Amino acid sequence: MVPPGKKPAGEASNSNKKCKRYFNEHWKEEFTWLDFDYERKLMFCLECRQALVRNKHGKAENAFTVGTDNFQRHALLRHVTSGAHRQALAVNQGQPPFEGQSEGRGAYPSLATTPTSRGVKVVVDPAKVAVLTTVYCMAKEDVPVDRCSALLELQRFNLCQALLGTEHGDYYSPKRVRDMQVAIASVLHTEACQRLKASPYVGLVLDETRDWPESHSLALFATSVSPCDGQPTTTFLGSVELQEGEGTAGQLLDILQAFGVSASKLAWLSSSLPSGRLRSVGPQLRATCPLMAELHCLPGRTDPEPPAYLGQYESILDALFRLHGGPSSHSVPELRAALDLAAIDLAGPRPVPWASLLPVVEAVAEAWPGLVPTLEAAALASPVAGSLALALRQFTFVAFTHLLLDALPSVQKLSLVMQAEEPDLALLQPLVMAAAASLQAQRGAGGARLQSFLQELASSDPDTSSGRCTYRGVELLGYSEAAVRGLEQLRGSFLDSMRKGLQDSYPGPSLDAVAAFAAIFDPRRYPQAPEELGAHGEGALRLLLRGFAPAVVRQRALGDFALFKRVVFSLGRLGPRALCTQLACAHSELHELFPDFAALAALALALPAGAGLLDKVGRSRELRWWGQSGAGEGRGGHVVKIAVDGPPLREFDFGLAVEFLESGWGEGFLASHLT
């Protein structure tokens, strides 16, 4: 029984808390300045106690010099970015103390450190938290800012206790909604900086909205790994106007540096831009970042130099599906089913890459014999239908459809693997090689579907003089020997473009590295018996030791490998993500036993791939498109930040957001180049 007046070890003393909080030993690994008095159950900052620098309130101590029992990670984050802590570091390093100095400003003022924290626990007005919660949910759900007042009134009507008895003053006016959004985004930005600084390695992802080719604005994401629990995370950094020429690589490195990420930690580069747009960025980054490899897994990356007919073909499909694929009386069931299967929203903001969607092409090929007469019957009432019927009758259209039916399946398999929550990296290299081989074979002899189509036309006694022939009971137009030769050229250029796109997206050295990661960290692919482990993965390990030499100690890793395999084998059939997470967790036994394999596991976890990354990129694309087009109210980067990175309500620190709002910090967040 606990004596009166005593608390269990590490329990928070705040009697107003609804749940008990305890000191987490792992915090000491993340925050090296943190100390804990086990007798008094208080946390201290070693740096601040040594320096005893006066904070902005003029007191000789702050909460971490006198001791605090505010056992929350948010309290540690606030302290490490506070002015008092930074001054303590400066004094301890023999530098003059500074007041109000912002680090990281300059080209990217939004990347400055967070404002001075109060350093003590404060009571936050519940009404302010209620309003900020409303603004937070509005940004998450993309609700226009002018609805804020109505939503607050609705909550009052439903007897929201925090808002009862309050009136709409300046604090609750719609004019302050933007300031609240900035304060909320500033909290997320602070946590992102801490997360990226703590991560042993990061991946950088560049994404551009295809609707605006004249604009060079990119969305930047970073993949990181938490040393506390080994979990990978994707973070939206913001949008930036990409410089052209040789300055691009330096610009990207400056942005990462502003987030506390050094060049030596950049391990992966992924982009939706075609290789021609990035030019020499990859080689320039590799010259500065010794670990960096490229692997471009984002959807929507266009193949280099596609044939001009591809755009014409997609325009025809776009008009066809909008006329007969939507929920209308003219809907064709096959087309509607294809839209549902491919999860295509015709009302969405982005153009649909019709020619890269296998279900769409299959539906068009299947419904084609009935579509042409249907469109011709509607031609009198709709000129568009008549034009579509004529386009669908063309020999080149039908032939290109069969060409896609041959080319897309192998690429589609690759896309599906990379969209999984935990992509099976062992399948990546075989699928890329199989797709490239298939495209090369079709380049030489043609695919089965296209050849069958051409043979059927040749056997139907076509009238080449008039360019007419019959296919599946429908008369085709434009068929001739010259058209067949033109098709051969179109086939060659299209397949060459697809194959080059594969090579650009999945470079050979990166594929080798990914396959090596799978061989070492996927226990499911280990031999069935322990006595067969001997030579397993030896070549893969040596490849990784060469490619990521700065991150590992070669001889130690080679010496530990036999024991590592036996230990992993004894753990059972873990998935690669589960094993890598255990290794990357700084306080795990595996991490301590095998530091080199822990480093390699962190590199594998930072790989930009999987459903988590794709979900955030997709959400960012949607919001940025509406903001650029002017169709909405022009969403700023802070709104996108909240919508993309905002955690569930219970995990967000609204108290810190109130501090940021009232201190006015974050104004530079709006005017920065990275928004």
FENSULMO-V147652 format. One record per residue. N is the residue number from 1. RES is the residue in one letter. SS is DSSP state (H for helix, E for strand, L for the rest). PSI is psi in degrees with one decimal (NA if undefined). D_FIRST is the distance of its C-alpha to the first C-alpha in Angstrom with 1 decimal. Layout:
N & RES & SS & PSI & D_FIRST
N & RES & SS & PSI & D_FIRST
This chain:
1 & M & L & 137.2 & 0.0
2 & V & L & 126.5 & 3.8
3 & P & L & 156.3 & 6.3
4 & P & L & 139.3 & 9.2
5 & G & L & -6.6 & 11.8
6 & K & L & 157.7 & 10.0
7 & K & L & 154.7 & 10.4
8 & P & L & 157.3 & 9.9
9 & A & L & 125.5 & 13.0
10 & G & L & 10.6 & 16.1
11 & E & L & 138.2 & 15.1
12 & A & L & 142.3 & 17.9
13 & S & L & -8.2 & 17.6
14 & N & L & 111.6 & 20.3
15 & S & L & -15.0 & 19.1
16 & N & L & -8.4 & 22.3
17 & K & L & 140.9 & 21.4
18 & K & L & -19.9 & 21.3
19 & C & L & 152.6 & 19.5
20 & K & L & 142.0 & 17.2
21 & R & L & 147.1 & 19.2
22 & Y & L & 155.8 & 18.5
23 & F & L & 133.5 & 20.8
24 & N & L & 117.2 & 23.2
25 & E & L & -28.1 & 24.4
26 & H & L & -19.5 & 27.7
27 & W & H & -32.1 & 28.6
28 & K & H & -24.1 & 29.3
29 & E & H & -34.3 & 32.1
30 & E & H & -38.2 & 33.6
31 & F & L & 96.6 & 33.4
32 & T & L & -18.7 & 34.3
33 & W & L & -6.5 & 33.9
34 & L & E & 135.8 & 30.2
35 & D & E & 152.6 & 27.7
36 & F & E & 126.7 & 23.9
37 & D & E & 108.8 & 22.0
38 & Y & L & -19.6 & 18.8
39 & E & L & -47.2 & 17.5
40 & R & L & -9.8 & 18.4
41 & K & L & 50.9 & 18.0
42 & L & E & 148.1 & 21.6
43 & M & E & 145.7 & 24.8
44 & F & E & 158.4 & 28.1
45 & C & E & 117.5 & 31.7
46 & L & H & -38.0 & 33.3
47 & E & H & -45.7 & 36.8
48 & C & H & -37.1 & 36.2
49 & R & H & -32.9 & 34.5
50 & Q & H & -40.1 & 37.5
51 & A & H & -34.6 & 40.1
52 & L & L & 51.6 & 38.6
53 & V & L & 137.1 & 41.1
54 & R & L & 134.4 & 41.4
55 & N & L & -174.2 & 40.8
56 & K & L & -15.8 & 43.0
57 & H & L & -2.4 & 41.3
58 & G & L & 9.4 & 42.4
59 & K & L & 156.6 & 38.9
60 & A & L & -17.1 & 38.3
61 & E & L & 162.1 & 35.0
62 & N & L & -177.8 & 33.7
63 & A & H & -29.2 & 30.2
64 & F & H & -1.0 & 30.2
65 & T & H & -34.2 & 31.4
66 & V & H & -15.4 & 28.9
67 & G & L & 134.8 & 26.0
68 & T & E & 146.4 & 24.8
69 & D & L & 24.6 & 21.8
70 & N & L & 78.8 & 24.1
71 & F & L & 72.9 & 23.1
72 & Q & L & 140.2 & 26.2
73 & R & H & -31.9 & 29.2
74 & H & H & -35.3 & 31.5
75 & A & H & -37.8 & 30.4
76 & L & H & -40.0 & 31.3
77 & L & H & -40.2 & 34.6
78 & R & H & -39.5 & 35.4
79 & H & H & -42.2 & 34.8
80 & V & H & -21.6 & 36.9
81 & T & L & 7.0 & 39.8
82 & S & L & 158.6 & 39.6
83 & G & H & -37.6 & 42.3
84 & A & H & -42.0 & 40.1
85 & H & H & -41.2 & 39.0
86 & R & H & -37.8 & 42.6
87 & Q & H & -38.1 & 43.8
88 & A & H & -42.4 & 41.3
89 & L & H & -41.8 & 42.6
90 & A & H & -43.6 & 46.1
91 & V & H & -43.3 & 45.6
92 & N & H & -25.1 & 43.8
93 & Q & L & 7.0 & 46.8
94 & G & L & 16.3 & 49.3
95 & Q & L & 153.6 & 50.5
96 & P & L & 142.1 & 51.1
97 & P & L & 154.5 & 48.5
98 & F & L & 155.1 & 49.6
99 & E & L & 127.3 & 49.1
100 & G & L & 16.6 & 49.3
101 & Q & L & 132.8 & 50.6
102 & S & L & 128.6 & 50.2
103 & E & L & 151.9 & 50.1
104 & G & L & 5.6 & 51.8
105 & R & L & -177.3 & 54.3
106 & G & L & -117.8 & 57.9
107 & A & L & -25.1 & 59.3
108 & Y & L & 76.5 & 56.0
109 & P & H & -21.9 & 54.4
110 & S & H & -13.2 & 51.9
111 & L & H & 15.5 & 50.3
112 & A & L & 159.9 & 49.3
113 & T & L & 165.8 & 45.8
114 & T & L & 162.9 & 43.5
115 & P & L & 167.0 & 43.5
116 & T & L & 127.1 & 41.5
117 & S & L & 158.4 & 38.0
118 & R & L & -24.6 & 36.5
119 & G & L & -3.8 & 33.8
120 & V & L & 158.0 & 31.3
121 & K & L & 134.4 & 29.4
122 & V & L & 156.7 & 31.7
123 & V & L & 120.5 & 31.7
124 & V & L & 135.2 & 34.2
125 & D & L & 120.0 & 36.4
126 & P & H & -31.4 & 35.6
127 & A & H & -39.6 & 39.3
128 & K & H & -40.9 & 40.2
129 & V & H & -38.7 & 37.8
130 & A & H & -41.7 & 39.3
131 & V & H & -44.6 & 42.8
132 & L & H & -36.0 & 42.0
133 & T & H & -40.9 & 40.3
134 & T & H & -46.2 & 43.6
135 & V & H & -38.3 & 45.7
136 & Y & H & -49.1 & 43.6
137 & C & H & -34.8 & 44.1
138 & M & H & -43.5 & 47.8
139 & A & H & -39.1 & 48.3
140 & K & H & -37.4 & 46.4
141 & E & L & 7.3 & 48.7
142 & D & L & 44.4 & 51.8
143 & V & L & 132.1 & 52.2
144 & P & L & 146.6 & 54.9
145 & V & H & -24.3 & 53.7
146 & D & H & -2.4 & 55.8
147 & R & H & -2.1 & 53.6
148 & C & H & -48.8 & 50.7
149 & S & H & -42.1 & 51.6
150 & A & H & -39.0 & 52.2
151 & L & H & -37.8 & 48.8
152 & L & H & -40.5 & 47.0
153 & E & H & -38.4 & 49.0
154 & L & H & -41.0 & 48.1
155 & Q & H & -38.5 & 44.4
156 & R & H & -42.7 & 44.9
157 & F & H & -34.3 & 46.8
158 & N & L & 16.3 & 43.9
159 & L & L & 44.0 & 41.7
160 & C & L & 115.2 & 39.8
161 & Q & L & -37.0 & 37.4
162 & A & L & -26.5 & 37.6
163 & L & L & -12.2 & 41.4
164 & L & L & 136.1 & 41.9
165 & G & L & -1.5 & 43.5
166 & T & L & 155.3 & 44.6
167 & E & L & 158.7 & 48.3
168 & H & L & 97.2 & 50.1
169 & G & L & -158.9 & 50.7
170 & D & H & -33.0 & 51.6
171 & Y & H & -31.7 & 48.1
172 & Y & H & 2.6 & 48.6
173 & S & L & 150.8 & 52.3
174 & P & H & -23.0 & 53.5
175 & K & H & -25.1 & 54.8
176 & R & H & -1.9 & 51.3
177 & V & H & -42.0 & 50.4
178 & R & H & -41.7 & 51.9
179 & D & H & -38.2 & 49.9
180 & M & H & -40.4 & 46.7
181 & Q & H & -41.3 & 47.7
182 & V & H & -41.8 & 48.3
183 & A & H & -42.1 & 44.9
184 & I & H & -45.4 & 43.1
185 & A & H & -31.0 & 45.3
186 & S & H & -37.4 & 44.5
187 & V & H & -45.7 & 40.8
188 & L & H & -37.8 & 41.8
189 & H & H & -41.4 & 44.2
190 & T & H & -46.1 & 41.6
191 & E & H & -34.6 & 39.3
192 & A & H & -41.7 & 42.4
193 & C & H & -45.3 & 43.3
194 & Q & H & -40.2 & 39.9
195 & R & H & -43.6 & 40.0
196 & L & H & -35.8 & 43.5
197 & K & H & -37.2 & 42.9
198 & A & H & -24.7 & 40.0
199 & S & L & 133.9 & 42.0
200 & P & L & -33.7 & 43.8
201 & Y & L & 155.7 & 46.8
202 & V & E & 158.0 & 48.1
203 & G & E & 145.8 & 50.9
204 & L & E & 130.4 & 53.2
205 & V & E & 128.7 & 54.7
206 & L & E & 129.2 & 57.7
207 & D & E & 132.6 & 58.7
208 & E & E & 141.8 & 61.8
209 & T & L & 121.2 & 62.8
210 & R & L & -17.0 & 66.1
211 & D & L & -14.1 & 67.5
212 & W & L & 73.7 & 68.3
213 & P & L & -22.7 & 70.3
214 & E & L & -12.3 & 71.6
215 & S & L & 140.9 & 68.1
216 & H & L & 26.7 & 66.3
217 & S & E & 129.2 & 62.8
218 & L & E & 147.8 & 60.1
219 & A & E & 134.2 & 56.5
220 & L & E & 133.5 & 54.3
221 & F & E & 156.1 & 51.2
222 & A & E & 136.0 & 49.1
223 & T & E & 136.8 & 47.2
224 & S & E & 171.6 & 44.2
225 & V & E & 128.8 & 41.4
226 & S & L & 125.0 & 37.8
227 & P & L & -13.2 & 36.6
228 & C & L & -43.4 & 33.0
229 & D & L & -0.9 & 33.4
230 & G & L & 9.1 & 37.0
231 & Q & L & 136.0 & 38.0
232 & P & E & 150.1 & 41.6
233 & T & E & 145.1 & 42.3
234 & T & E & 130.5 & 45.5
235 & T & E & 132.6 & 45.9
236 & F & E & 118.1 & 48.8
237 & L & E & -33.3 & 50.1
238 & G & E & -171.7 & 52.8
239 & S & E & 149.3 & 56.6
240 & V & E & 145.5 & 59.2
241 & E & E & 111.4 & 63.0
242 & L & L & 127.9 & 63.9
243 & Q & L & 150.0 & 66.5
244 & E & L & 152.7 & 69.5
245 & G & L & -154.9 & 70.8
246 & E & L & -10.7 & 69.3
247 & G & H & -8.2 & 66.9
248 & T & H & -47.9 & 64.6
249 & A & H & -43.9 & 62.7
250 & G & H & -36.6 & 62.1
251 & Q & H & -43.9 & 61.0
252 & L & H & -40.1 & 58.3
253 & L & H & -37.1 & 57.1
254 & D & H & -40.3 & 56.9
255 & I & H & -45.3 & 54.7
256 & L & H & -39.7 & 52.3
257 & Q & H & -36.6 & 52.2
258 & A & H & -25.5 & 51.3
259 & F & L & 6.7 & 48.2
260 & G & L & 17.1 & 47.4
261 & V & L & 116.7 & 48.9
262 & S & L & 162.5 & 51.3
263 & A & H & -30.0 & 54.3
264 & S & H & -14.9 & 52.9
265 & K & H & -10.3 & 50.0
266 & L & E & 114.2 & 52.4
267 & A & E & -27.6 & 52.6
268 & W & E & 147.1 & 54.2
269 & L & E & 127.1 & 56.7
270 & S & E & 142.6 & 57.3
271 & S & E & 148.6 & 59.7
272 & S & L & -3.9 & 61.5
273 & L & L & 141.7 & 64.5
274 & P & L & 158.9 & 67.5
275 & S & H & -33.1 & 68.3
276 & G & H & -29.3 & 71.3
277 & R & H & -34.2 & 69.2
278 & L & H & -21.1 & 66.8
279 & R & L & -114.6 & 69.8
280 & S & L & 17.2 & 68.8
281 & V & H & -45.2 & 65.2
282 & G & H & -54.4 & 63.8
283 & P & H & -38.0 & 65.8
284 & Q & H & -41.4 & 65.1
285 & L & H & -40.1 & 61.3
286 & R & H & -31.1 & 61.5
287 & A & H & -27.0 & 63.4
288 & T & H & -29.9 & 60.4
289 & C & L & 98.8 & 57.5
290 & P & L & -20.2 & 57.8
291 & L & L & -13.6 & 55.3
292 & M & L & 135.6 & 56.6
293 & A & E & 155.9 & 58.0
294 & E & E & 135.4 & 59.4
295 & L & L & 109.6 & 58.5
296 & H & L & 94.4 & 59.5
297 & C & L & 2.0 & 57.8
298 & L & L & 140.9 & 57.9
299 & P & L & 157.0 & 60.1
300 & G & L & 3.8 & 63.2
301 & R & L & 114.6 & 64.4
302 & T & L & 146.2 & 68.2
303 & D & L & 148.6 & 70.4
304 & P & L & 134.5 & 72.8
305 & E & L & 58.1 & 76.3
306 & P & L & 153.5 & 76.1
307 & P & L & 151.5 & 79.5
308 & A & H & -30.7 & 80.6
309 & Y & H & -22.9 & 81.0
310 & L & H & -43.1 & 77.2
311 & G & H & -39.0 & 76.8
312 & Q & H & -41.3 & 79.6
313 & Y & H & -44.1 & 78.1
314 & E & H & -31.1 & 74.7
315 & S & H & -39.2 & 76.5
316 & I & H & -45.8 & 78.2
317 & L & H & -37.3 & 75.0
318 & D & H & -46.4 & 73.2
319 & A & H & -38.9 & 76.0
320 & L & H & -47.4 & 76.1
321 & F & H & -32.0 & 72.4
322 & R & H & -27.3 & 72.3
323 & L & H & -38.6 & 75.3
324 & H & H & 6.2 & 74.4
325 & G & L & -16.5 & 70.8
326 & G & L & 177.5 & 69.1
327 & P & L & 76.4 & 68.3
328 & S & L & 175.2 & 71.9
329 & S & L & -18.2 & 74.7
330 & H & L & 10.8 & 76.3
331 & S & L & 137.0 & 73.2
332 & V & L & 123.2 & 73.9
333 & P & H & -40.8 & 71.3
334 & E & H & -40.4 & 71.3
335 & L & H & -40.9 & 70.8
336 & R & H & -40.6 & 68.0
337 & A & H & -36.3 & 66.2
338 & A & H & -39.3 & 66.6
339 & L & H & -42.2 & 65.0
340 & D & H & -41.6 & 62.0
341 & L & H & -39.2 & 61.7
342 & A & L & 1.6 & 61.8
343 & A & L & 50.4 & 59.5
344 & I & L & 128.8 & 62.2
345 & D & L & 108.3 & 62.0
346 & L & L & -21.6 & 65.6
347 & A & L & 0.5 & 64.4
348 & G & L & 166.1 & 62.2
349 & P & L & -23.6 & 63.2
350 & R & L & 146.7 & 64.0
351 & P & L & 147.7 & 67.1
352 & V & L & 128.2 & 66.7
353 & P & L & 73.0 & 67.7
354 & W & H & -42.4 & 69.6
355 & A & H & -7.9 & 71.4
356 & S & H & 4.3 & 68.2
357 & L & L & 107.1 & 66.7
358 & L & H & -43.6 & 67.8
359 & P & H & -34.4 & 67.0
360 & V & H & -47.9 & 69.2
361 & V & H & -39.7 & 72.1
362 & E & H & -40.1 & 71.9
363 & A & H & -39.9 & 72.0
364 & V & H & -43.8 & 75.1
365 & A & H & -38.1 & 76.9
366 & E & H & -40.9 & 76.2
367 & A & H & -6.2 & 77.2
368 & W & H & -46.1 & 80.1
369 & P & H & -32.2 & 83.0
370 & G & H & -22.5 & 81.9
371 & L & H & -41.9 & 80.9
372 & V & H & -52.2 & 84.3
373 & P & H & -32.0 & 86.3
374 & T & H & -43.9 & 83.5
375 & L & H & -38.8 & 83.7
376 & E & H & -34.3 & 87.5
377 & A & H & -28.6 & 87.5
378 & A & L & 3.7 & 85.5
379 & A & L & -34.4 & 87.6
380 & L & L & -36.1 & 89.8
381 & A & L & -21.3 & 86.9
382 & S & L & 109.2 & 84.9
383 & P & H & -31.5 & 86.5
384 & V & H & -41.2 & 83.2
385 & A & H & -40.4 & 83.3
386 & G & H & -41.4 & 86.9
387 & S & H & -39.3 & 86.0
388 & L & H & -40.9 & 83.0
389 & A & H & -42.0 & 85.3
390 & L & H & -40.3 & 87.7
391 & A & H & -39.0 & 84.9
392 & L & H & -21.3 & 83.5
393 & R & H & -14.3 & 87.0
394 & Q & E & 138.2 & 87.4
395 & F & H & -43.3 & 87.7
396 & T & H & -37.2 & 85.5
397 & F & H & -48.2 & 82.6
398 & V & H & -40.3 & 82.6
399 & A & H & -41.5 & 83.0
400 & F & H & -33.2 & 80.2
401 & T & H & -42.9 & 77.9
402 & H & H & -32.8 & 78.6
403 & L & H & -42.2 & 78.1
404 & L & H & -36.6 & 74.6
405 & L & H & -28.3 & 73.9
406 & D & H & -38.2 & 74.7
407 & A & H & -32.1 & 72.8
408 & L & H & -33.0 & 69.5
409 & P & H & -44.8 & 67.8
410 & S & H & -37.9 & 67.0
411 & V & H & -34.0 & 65.7
412 & Q & H & -38.4 & 63.7
413 & K & H & -42.3 & 61.8
414 & L & H & -42.8 & 60.8
415 & S & H & -40.9 & 59.6
416 & L & H & -37.6 & 57.5
417 & V & H & -42.0 & 55.7
418 & M & H & -12.1 & 54.8
419 & Q & L & -3.1 & 53.5
420 & A & L & 157.6 & 50.7
421 & E & L & -42.5 & 47.1
422 & E & L & 89.4 & 47.0
423 & P & L & 138.2 & 50.7
424 & D & L & 96.1 & 51.7
425 & L & L & -22.3 & 53.2
426 & A & H & -22.9 & 54.9
427 & L & H & -14.2 & 57.3
428 & L & H & -55.1 & 58.3
429 & Q & H & -46.2 & 60.9
430 & P & H & -38.5 & 62.6
431 & L & H & -40.2 & 62.8
432 & V & H & -44.1 & 64.3
433 & M & H & -40.5 & 66.8
434 & A & H & -40.6 & 67.7
435 & A & H & -43.8 & 68.2
436 & A & H & -40.7 & 70.4
437 & A & H & -39.8 & 72.4
438 & S & H & -43.6 & 72.9
439 & L & H & -38.0 & 74.1
440 & Q & H & -40.4 & 76.5
441 & A & H & -40.8 & 77.9
442 & Q & H & -30.0 & 78.5
443 & R & H & -33.6 & 80.2
444 & G & H & -49.8 & 82.7
445 & A & H & -9.2 & 83.5
446 & G & L & 149.6 & 81.8
447 & G & L & 165.1 & 79.0
448 & A & H & -42.1 & 79.6
449 & R & H & -42.4 & 79.3
450 & L & H & -42.7 & 81.7
451 & Q & H & -39.7 & 84.2
452 & S & H & -39.8 & 84.2
453 & F & H & -46.8 & 84.9
454 & L & H & -38.4 & 87.7
455 & Q & H & -38.7 & 89.3
456 & E & H & -38.1 & 89.2
457 & L & H & -42.2 & 91.0
458 & A & H & -31.2 & 93.6
459 & S & L & -1.8 & 94.4
460 & S & L & 14.3 & 94.8
461 & D & L & 61.9 & 98.2
462 & P & L & 155.3 & 97.1
463 & D & E & 90.3 & 99.7
464 & T & L & -22.2 & 99.1
465 & S & L & -36.0 & 102.0
466 & S & L & -7.0 & 100.3
467 & G & L & 23.3 & 96.7
468 & R & E & 143.5 & 95.8
469 & C & E & 171.4 & 94.2
470 & T & E & 134.4 & 92.1
471 & Y & E & 121.3 & 88.5
472 & R & L & 40.1 & 86.7
473 & G & L & 3.7 & 89.4
474 & V & E & 135.6 & 89.0
475 & E & E & 126.7 & 91.6
476 & L & E & 153.3 & 90.4
477 & L & E & 152.4 & 92.0
478 & G & L & 18.3 & 92.6
479 & Y & L & 126.0 & 93.0
480 & S & L & 170.7 & 95.4
481 & E & H & -37.6 & 95.7
482 & A & H & -37.8 & 94.9
483 & A & H & -37.0 & 91.7
484 & V & H & -41.2 & 90.7
485 & R & H & -39.4 & 91.3
486 & G & H & -36.2 & 89.3
487 & L & H & -39.1 & 86.4
488 & E & H & -42.0 & 86.5
489 & Q & H & -41.4 & 86.1
490 & L & H & -42.9 & 83.3
491 & R & H & -45.1 & 81.5
492 & G & H & -46.8 & 81.8
493 & S & H & -37.1 & 80.5
494 & F & H & -46.0 & 77.6
495 & L & H & -36.6 & 76.5
496 & D & H & -40.4 & 76.9
497 & S & H & -42.7 & 74.8
498 & M & H & -42.8 & 72.0
499 & R & H & -40.5 & 72.1
500 & K & H & -35.4 & 72.0
501 & G & H & -38.9 & 69.1
502 & L & H & -44.9 & 67.2
503 & Q & H & -38.3 & 68.0
504 & D & H & -39.1 & 67.0
505 & S & H & -34.2 & 63.7
506 & Y & L & 77.3 & 62.7
507 & P & L & 147.6 & 64.3
508 & G & H & -49.8 & 64.8
509 & P & H & -36.4 & 62.6
510 & S & H & -38.9 & 59.7
511 & L & H & -40.0 & 60.1
512 & D & H & -41.7 & 60.2
513 & A & H & -42.9 & 56.9
514 & V & H & -42.0 & 55.2
515 & A & H & -36.6 & 56.5
516 & A & H & -41.0 & 55.2
517 & F & H & -43.5 & 51.7
518 & A & H & -39.2 & 51.8
519 & A & H & -33.9 & 53.1
520 & I & H & -39.0 & 50.2
521 & F & H & 8.6 & 47.2
522 & D & L & 93.1 & 48.0
523 & P & H & -21.3 & 46.8
524 & R & H & -17.5 & 48.6
525 & R & H & 8.6 & 51.8
526 & Y & L & 157.6 & 51.1
527 & P & L & 157.3 & 53.1
528 & Q & L & -28.7 & 52.0
529 & A & L & 143.6 & 51.7
530 & P & H & -30.6 & 50.0
531 & E & H & -11.3 & 53.2
532 & E & H & 3.9 & 55.0
533 & L & L & -17.9 & 52.8
534 & G & L & -68.7 & 55.0
535 & A & L & 2.2 & 57.2
536 & H & L & 127.9 & 55.3
537 & G & L & 4.5 & 54.9
538 & E & H & -48.2 & 56.6
539 & G & H & -38.7 & 59.2
540 & A & H & -42.1 & 56.7
541 & L & H & -43.3 & 54.5
542 & R & H & -36.0 & 57.6
543 & L & H & -43.9 & 58.6
544 & L & H & -35.5 & 55.3
545 & L & H & -31.3 & 55.3
546 & R & H & -45.2 & 58.7
547 & G & H & -31.3 & 57.9
548 & F & L & 42.3 & 54.6
549 & A & H & -40.1 & 55.4
550 & P & H & -16.8 & 53.8
551 & A & H & -9.9 & 50.3
552 & V & L & 163.8 & 50.2
553 & V & L & 109.9 & 51.1
554 & R & H & -55.0 & 53.8
555 & Q & H & -38.1 & 53.8
556 & R & H & -42.6 & 50.0
557 & A & H & -43.3 & 49.9
558 & L & H & -38.7 & 52.8
559 & G & H & -30.6 & 51.1
560 & D & H & -11.1 & 47.8
561 & F & H & -41.6 & 49.4
562 & A & H & -46.5 & 49.7
563 & L & H & -38.6 & 46.0
564 & F & H & -45.4 & 45.0
565 & K & H & -39.0 & 47.0
566 & R & H & -40.7 & 45.5
567 & V & H & -45.0 & 41.9
568 & V & H & -40.7 & 42.8
569 & F & H & -36.9 & 44.6
570 & S & H & -18.9 & 41.5
571 & L & L & -8.5 & 39.4
572 & G & L & -173.4 & 41.6
573 & R & L & 68.8 & 43.7
574 & L & L & 152.9 & 41.8
575 & G & L & 159.1 & 43.7
576 & P & H & -36.3 & 45.0
577 & R & H & -42.8 & 42.8
578 & A & H & -42.1 & 39.6
579 & L & H & -46.0 & 40.7
580 & C & H & -36.2 & 41.8
581 & T & H & -42.8 & 38.6
582 & Q & H & -40.4 & 36.6
583 & L & H & -39.4 & 39.1
584 & A & H & -18.6 & 39.1
585 & C & L & 118.1 & 35.3
586 & A & L & -25.1 & 35.0
587 & H & L & 10.2 & 31.6
588 & S & L & 156.0 & 32.7
589 & E & H & -37.8 & 33.8
590 & L & H & -38.4 & 37.2
591 & H & H & -41.6 & 37.8
592 & E & H & -36.5 & 37.1
593 & L & H & -38.1 & 39.3
594 & F & L & 74.2 & 42.2
595 & P & H & -34.1 & 42.6
596 & D & H & -39.0 & 46.2
597 & F & H & -26.6 & 45.4
598 & A & H & -40.5 & 42.5
599 & A & H & -43.0 & 45.1
600 & L & H & -36.8 & 47.5
601 & A & H & -40.1 & 44.9
602 & A & H & -37.4 & 44.2
603 & L & H & -40.6 & 48.0
604 & A & H & -39.1 & 48.1
605 & L & H & -28.5 & 45.3
606 & A & L & -3.2 & 47.1
607 & L & L & 125.1 & 50.2
608 & P & L & 93.5 & 51.3
609 & A & L & 160.4 & 51.6
610 & G & L & 169.8 & 50.0
611 & A & H & -35.5 & 49.3
612 & G & H & -45.4 & 46.7
613 & L & H & -45.4 & 49.4
614 & L & H & -35.8 & 52.1
615 & D & H & -44.2 & 50.1
616 & K & H & -39.0 & 49.6
617 & V & H & -42.8 & 53.2
618 & G & H & -42.1 & 54.5
619 & R & H & -41.2 & 52.5
620 & S & H & -41.4 & 53.8
621 & R & H & -44.6 & 57.3
622 & E & H & -47.5 & 57.3
623 & L & H & -39.7 & 56.1
624 & R & H & -34.4 & 58.3
625 & W & H & -47.7 & 61.4
626 & W & H & -36.1 & 61.1
627 & G & H & -39.5 & 60.6
628 & Q & H & -38.0 & 63.7
629 & S & H & -19.2 & 65.9
630 & G & L & 4.3 & 65.4
631 & A & L & -29.2 & 64.7
632 & G & L & -158.3 & 61.4
633 & E & L & 11.2 & 60.4
634 & G & L & 75.1 & 60.2
635 & R & L & 129.9 & 56.6
636 & G & L & 172.2 & 55.6
637 & G & H & -29.8 & 53.6
638 & H & H & -35.2 & 50.4
639 & V & H & -42.9 & 50.7
640 & V & H & -39.5 & 51.2
641 & K & H & -45.8 & 48.3
642 & I & H & -46.0 & 46.0
643 & A & H & -35.0 & 47.5
644 & V & H & -44.8 & 47.4
645 & D & H & -10.8 & 44.2
646 & G & L & 127.5 & 42.0
647 & P & L & 176.9 & 38.7
648 & P & L & 153.6 & 37.1
649 & L & H & -42.7 & 36.2
650 & R & H & -15.2 & 32.5
651 & E & H & -2.0 & 33.0
652 & F & L & 141.1 & 35.3
653 & D & L & 89.2 & 34.3
654 & F & H & -25.0 & 36.2
655 & G & H & -42.3 & 34.8
656 & L & H & -35.5 & 36.6
657 & A & H & -37.8 & 39.7
658 & V & H & -42.1 & 39.7
659 & E & H & -46.6 & 39.7
660 & F & H & -40.5 & 42.6
661 & L & H & -45.0 & 44.5
662 & E & H & -26.3 & 44.3
663 & S & H & -14.3 & 45.0
664 & G & L & 5.4 & 48.1
665 & W & L & 145.9 & 47.2
666 & G & L & -3.6 & 48.8
667 & E & H & -38.4 & 52.3
668 & G & H & -18.3 & 53.7
669 & F & H & -30.7 & 52.1
670 & L & H & -32.1 & 54.8
671 & A & H & 9.7 & 57.8
672 & S & L & 166.8 & 56.9
673 & H & L & -26.2 & 59.0
674 & L & L & 104.2 & 55.9
675 & T & L & NA & 54.8
